[in-house]
Amino acid sequence: MPPSNSLYVEKDPPIREAFEMAAKYLDINVVVAQSPEEALGLLQTDTHVVITGLLFYDSKMDGGQLLAAIKERNSKVIRVICSDLEDDPNYSTSIAAGEPHGTYRKPCDIAQMIEQIKGM
């Protein structure tokens, strides 16, 4: 059964739109946000999965901090990071802060990522 309520957080519009189209094709209910702050405003009690990028230039938080805040609100939410910043010196610290259930490297196969998340 697909996650019924998913939140996808990504600063880059083309990536956000591609994910939204793939989710629609796979019959996944997804809400998209451009920033961690917007994501926290959209987070609902029935959100099951949050997938986020790591770096947000115009934000006070990164993806790891977002996931940490989400875990604090509801530890049952599946938290995932999808990023291309593995070489960034802050990557490990950000990942540790969010305690994600999974990490994926951009670009990733969206359908495969969603299938794997379904099994978490």
N, C-alpha and C positions, 0 to 999 in steps of 0.2 A: 504494500500500500504506500503510495507516495506521501511525502510530508504534506499535510493539508494546509499549513500556513508557514510560508518561508519568507525570510527577509534577506534581501541581497543588497550589500552596501559596496558601492564602487564609484570612484571619482571620475573615471573615464567614460564619457557617454557612449562611444561605440561598443565598448565591452559590456556596459550595462544593458544596452539595447539587444546585443547578441544573446546575453543570458536570458533576458525577458522573453525573447522570441523562442529560444530553446525550451524554456520552462512551459510556455504556452503550448508548444508542440507536444511536450511530454505530459500535458495535462496537470501541471503543478501550479498551485495557487501561490503566486509570489508578489511581494510588495518590494519596490526598489527605493533605495535612498542614496543620496550623493555624498553624505557625510555621516560620521558617527553621531553627531548631535541630532541630525534628522532621523537616523535609525532609532535612537532612544525614544524619540517622540512617536515613532510609528510602532514600536514594540508593543505587542498586545499579550494578554494573558494566554491566548491560544496559539502563540507563535511557537513552532516546534523546532525550526532550524534557522540559524543566522549564518550567512556566508559573507565574509568581508575581505576587502583588500587590506593591506597593511599600512600604507602611507597615504595621508590626506594632508595636502599642503596648507589648506586654509582652515585647518581644524586644530583644536587644542588637544585632541586625542588621536592616537593611532589605532589600528585595528585590534591590537592586543589589549589596549586599555578599554576599547569598546566591549570586547568579549568578556573582560573581567567585570565590567559594570553589568553586563547582561547576566553573567553567572551569579552575581550578587543578588539580582532581582529574582532570577529563576534558574536554579542550577540544573533543571531538567532540559533546558534548551540545548540542542545540539549546536556546538560552536565550531565553525570551520574558517580557516584562513586560506585564501587563494591569492598568491603573491608571486612577483618575479624578483623579490629583493633578498634572496638567500645570501647574497654576497655583502649586504649591508651590515655594518658592525653592530647595529642595534636590533638585528633580526631576532637573535636568540632571546634577548631580553623581552622583546615585544611578544614573541611566541609564548614564553613562560608566563607572562602576565595574564594572557587570555586563556591559558590552559585549553587549547582547542582539542576537539575530538579528532580532527584531521587537518592536514595541511596539503595544499596542492600548488603546483608551480604553474604560473601563467606562461604562455597560453596553455590551457588544459582542455581536454575533451569534456565539454559541459555535460553531455548525456552520461558519460562514464562516471563523472564526479557525482551526479545526482543518483545514479544507481548505487554507488558505494555508500552514499549518505543514507539511503533508504535502509541499508543493512546495519547502521550504527544504533 
